[in-house]
Amino acid sequence: TSEDEVTSEDEVTSEDDVTSEDEVTSGLLAPPPRILEADATAQSTNWVANASAWLGRHPDSVRVAAVVSNLPFGRNVSAGGKGGGGKWCTADADEYRPLLAALLPAAPRHAFVSGTPIAEAMRAIGYENVTEVPVCRFGRIFLTVAMGDDSQWQRGPLEPAVNFTTEQATGAKATRGYVRNPDPAWVREASDGGSIDPTGGSVATSAPRRSAKPPLRIAIDTGYDQDSQRAVRSVAKQLAECIGVKRRALKVEPLEPDGTDEHAKNPQRGSATNPPPTPTPVDVDLTFAGWRGVVAAHAADHFNADRWSEVRKDPRDVEDIFMRGTAGEGGADGGADGAEGGVAPAKVVYLSPDAEEVLEDVEPGVVYVIGGIVDLAARGVAWSLPKANALGACARRLPVREHLPLVTNQILNIDTAMKVLCERYSGKEWGDALRAALPRRQQGERPARFNRPKRTAAGDGDGDGDGDA
């Protein structure tokens, strides 16, 4: 058999699977879909006749197996003649009724993605064995499946395992909130058994990749007071990016030529006869310290932080976790009392762009703390250095200006600073590590004085003077 998708597109679009009983497909992949444009709500549209024409088959040998459609929805969409729902709303179930009624006789089975619950409307129109599940924790996307009457589907409506109900999703949408439910029991059991990855639901590998080196210990200090809601969102987003940096650190990439000849500058680094060391995978021991307040709440509401299993989220501050003898090599698992834990305080290096001394190397056994702050409203104010001094921690800055002199902005994103540490710890030289981590737009940034228009002594703008007033 061959399955072809038929697309109807006028006011709306529907995708249908058409099966020809006479045509046999060989190979592992199905043929590409064929597109047919028509009005799904028009009575003159005959899907079987149109499909049999371009399949070259008699209509009696062609049947439409199912209708699978991403129904139009959104604040500016009118599926049934209304003006749409406006901001924070979508097309309601009544707007979908003309389209749902037109698609009912087209196939025995249907599956729809919509922006509002439509199960009740489908049952009222005549759809049978209807099941609806919410797809979005914000209550904005729903999947509804109708398996047809009992003569062709005798098992009744589907019973999917879901983490939250349609009622919870619609309630979250009404309050502009977010459904925050723990993982269901079957997910926890599968995760504990190692059959799935709890972070993404994919099938877990037999054993995660590990580095031969000791883990690189990194802590993000999230205990800062943010200066705006925009800063709160920016920090939460960068913390989410740190999860990706941790995952990618186990998948190192070889060095790539970038036009600079650091071999000539540093023969010990490597040459044709003495190549540089090959970067190795890095296993990151990551902790979010000070995990409380608005940043933690925003990350949970908008970035699904409750399922960040690769990081320890500790409400205690950096000094309580690492500097008072409560955390050993495992990170933030120690007890609250250093005497009871019996573990010596860890060596802590607090990274700050305002520190005078440069970080010479990234070493095992050292906890590198990155400040979770984006001072959008107060650029140029030192935040991390005073905190490092108050804690009595060793303050160091990344050697950006020493290896990338064209980069005038020494303040890096949280995830970028973490990536620099990972690249360096993998075995790359500082120059290669910085180039691999920093965005290209930041590496090519010219000093501001180079962008000023040149002026002559007469001020006509055509001379070679430096233009300084």
TATAVEN-V217380 format. One record per run of one state. SS is the DSSP state (hx for helix, st for strand, lp for the rest). FROM is the first residue (numbers start at 1). TO is the last residue. If there is no record, write none. Layout:
# TATAVEN-V217380
<<SS & FROM & TO> <SS & FROM & TO>>
This chain:
# TATAVEN-V217380
<<lp & 1 & 1> <st & 2 & 9> <lp & 10 & 12> <st & 13 & 20> <lp & 21 & 46> <hx & 47 & 55> <lp & 56 & 58> <hx & 59 & 61> <st & 62 & 70> <lp & 71 & 92> <hx & 93 & 104> <lp & 105 & 108> <st & 109 & 114> <lp & 115 & 118> <hx & 119 & 125> <lp & 126 & 129> <st & 130 & 134> <lp & 135 & 141> <st & 142 & 146> <lp & 147 & 165> <hx & 166 & 174> <lp & 175 & 184> <hx & 185 & 193> <lp & 194 & 195> <st & 196 & 196> <lp & 197 & 202> <st & 203 & 203> <lp & 204 & 215> <st & 216 & 221> <lp & 222 & 228> <hx & 229 & 248> <lp & 249 & 261> <hx & 262 & 265> <lp & 266 & 266> <hx & 267 & 269> <lp & 270 & 283> <st & 284 & 289> <lp & 290 & 292> <hx & 293 & 302> <lp & 303 & 304> <hx & 305 & 307> <lp & 308 & 310> <st & 311 & 314> <lp & 315 & 317> <hx & 318 & 322> <lp & 323 & 337> <hx & 338 & 341> <lp & 342 & 346> <st & 347 & 351> <lp & 352 & 357> <st & 358 & 358> <lp & 359 & 365> <st & 366 & 371> <lp & 372 & 383> <hx & 384 & 391> <lp & 392 & 393> <st & 394 & 397> <lp & 398 & 399> <hx & 400 & 403> <lp & 404 & 413> <hx & 414 & 425> <lp & 426 & 429> <hx & 430 & 437> <lp & 438 & 439> <hx & 440 & 443> <lp & 444 & 447> <hx & 448 & 451> <lp & 452 & 454> <st & 455 & 455> <lp & 456 & 464> <st & 465 & 465> <lp & 466 & 469>>
